[in-house]
Amino acid sequence: MQQINLYLPELQPKKEVLSLPQVGLITAAFLFIFIAFGWSITSDTAALKQQLTSETEMLKPLELQKQELDKMVAGRPDESALAEEIAALEYHIQNKSLALNTLKNSDVAASDGFSQLLEELAQSKNSKLWFTDIGINNEVLLLKGQTLDPKLITAWIENATNGNALSRQFSAIKIEQHSTYKRVYDFELSGGVVVHHE
């Protein structure tokens, strides 16, 4: 029986060595892939930059519109203050309507409406006392005015009770010095209940 030596060089597997053209081809292939990948990334980056620039330009008019809207919103009046002003005006109108209705009733010269009362108020001979407002408070007459001498108010009330439309008894008198003109006094006569002469 013949023995074979497996360690002989002829029986060893041959090592495959790439030739120089093969190495060059593989290197060129890797280089091409790397260049193509780099070009793709560069192209995508440029496209994204262009899209970002385009969208930024589109946002500019919207930003300007937002700024204008913010200015408009900031310039709007306070709705709560407006509601309070409307409520005050409604109360003032209601008060005036009630005053006119009361002045037209028999409580104040029913035969002549309220014209007689206005005529008597206009006939005040004293130039240092004048009336600025007529109103109704709790269904009784309320008079407001100004004077240069607070003592004239008492004298006017005493004379007014002798008149027809102004035959009233005022339960409260409020006098305050005017905030701007110190020589002038603001007064308010309230609780003007009609006085029936027997």
Sequence and secondary structure as in RCSB ss.txt:
>XXXX:A:sequence
MQQINLYLPELQPKKEVLSLPQVGLITAAFLFIFIAFGWSITSDTAALKQQLTSETEMLKPLELQKQELDKMVAG
RPDESALAEEIAALEYHIQNKSLALNTLKNSDVAASDGFSQLLEELAQSKNSKLWFTDIGINNEVLLLKGQTLDP
KLITAWIENATNGNALSRQFSAIKIEQHSTYKRVYDFELSGGVVVHHE
>XXXX:A:secstr
     TTSGGGS       HHHHHHHHHHHHHHHHHHHHHHHHHHHHHHHHHHHHHHHHHHHHHHHHHHHHHHHH
S  HHHHHHHHHHHHHHHHHHHHHHHHHHSTTS GGGTTHHHHHHHHT   TTEEEEEEEEETTEEEEEEEES T
HHHHHHHHHHTTSSTT EE SEEEEEE SS TT EEEEEEEEEE    
